[in-house]
Amino acid sequence: MKIIVIGGGAAGFFAAINIAEKHPDYQVTILEKSSKILQKVKVSGGGRCNVTNERSLPSELVKFYPRGSKKLHSLFKTFSTEDMVSWLADHGVQTKAEADKRMFPLTDSSQTIIDCFVKAAEKHRVKVHLNEGVTKLEPIGKQWKVTTSSQEILTDKVVVATGSSPATWKVLEETGLELTEIVPSLFTFNIKDERIKDLMGVSFENVSIKVAGTKLTEEGPLLITHWGLSGPAILKLSAWGAYELNEKQYAFEILVNYLNLMPDEARQQIQRYREANPKRKVINYPLFELPKRFWERMIQYCEISEQTPFGELSKKQVNKLVEELCQGKYKVNGKSTFKEEFVTAGGIKLSEVDLNTFECKRFPGLYLAGEVLDIDALTGGFNFQACWSAGWVISESV
């Protein structure tokens, strides 16, 4: 049997390797339109490759998928994060979990994962053709005709795993599959504001952020960048709010609570410190364990003199400080891609595939895996896990 896998990324490679391992008599070929393979694997986790996540219960995992969610429960039951860790160990790669449950190869190098996949592909005679973009897919009887930039190939089964590829979505739409609207996900917020200007690198452990006028709210670490705000809290907001923020054309207001406290609670803590240390200069003693540079900027912004001691803070100044720390309003005007880890919301509708096999319901012999489908996740190894799980299921069902 001949199998063509379109896409030399995470989902494509993993599907191809497992098909070839389980079916030694099959001819498995990967077609990759660019000159490089496994590019997202290479850049993931800052070059360390956040290969999966330590959360193993499907009910836990599905909470991290804005698109897919509960529909993926049976998928993660079939091939879980633990199964992926075991698979890697069986193929010579040891992994480790970090405090936030993200998992990496013990070597802290994405090249370890790439080498593992390439070695497995070579061992099981998977052919890899680079610079081979697919322009058309056509069912011919019980087979498929795959037209590329250089040839036509007749094959028994096709696995499409091209990630966020507008060209592939067009090919699949021409085949007759339905596509949802495609919008960016996992992006950072562009903000020009005096309060955070030149504070690049300043971070906060746990803030809460709300998009004004919506129900979108998130908590988590926050990072000030040279273009605005980033960090897990922002990325989660961008994922869950992908469509809503796209409708706003990325122009909206956010409310930032740097303390993750109610204003009254923050005011009381300031008051207690004020009574205990009336002579200490406000600027020299950052409260709430806030970064010193940020505290100094807030004091300046709230028009509190460098010479003002806590005992001489006016009610107006305290109220202004509490407002800025608990309900700071910032105008977002635009977005930036989060590193090279570009992710989209949307893709081929999940209703088009049987999620027990990932075969298209209306087109036997055509399988879809990874981000080409309407599946996307938060950062933390979740997008990769959806690729591994789908690739495994496909290898079982072909």
Secondary structure as UniProt FT lines:
FT   STRAND          2..6
FT   HELIX           10..22
FT   TURN            24..25
FT   STRAND          27..31
FT   HELIX           39..47
FT   STRAND          52..53
FT   HELIX           58..61
FT   HELIX           62..64
FT   HELIX           69..72
FT   HELIX           73..78
FT   HELIX           81..90
FT   TURN            91..92
FT   STRAND          95..97
FT   TURN            99..100
FT   STRAND          102..105
FT   TURN            106..107
FT   HELIX           110..123
FT   TURN            124..125
FT   STRAND          127..129
FT   STRAND          134..140
FT   TURN            141..142
FT   STRAND          143..148
FT   STRAND          152..155
FT   STRAND          157..160
FT   HELIX           166..175
FT   STRAND          183..185
FT   STRAND          187..190
FT   TURN            194..198
FT   TURN            200..201
FT   STRAND          203..211
FT   TURN            212..213
FT   STRAND          217..224
FT   STRAND          228..230
FT   HELIX           232..240
FT   HELIX           242..247
FT   TURN            248..250
FT   STRAND          251..257
FT   HELIX           263..276
FT   TURN            278..279
FT   HELIX           282..284
FT   HELIX           287..289
FT   HELIX           292..301
FT   TURN            302..303
FT   TURN            306..307
FT   HELIX           310..312
FT   HELIX           315..327
FT   STRAND          328..333
FT   STRAND          335..337
FT   TURN            339..340
FT   STRAND          343..345
FT   HELIX           350..352
FT   STRAND          353..354
FT   TURN            355..358
FT   STRAND          359..360
FT   TURN            364..365
FT   STRAND          366..368
FT   HELIX           370..372
FT   TURN            379..381
FT   HELIX           382..397
//
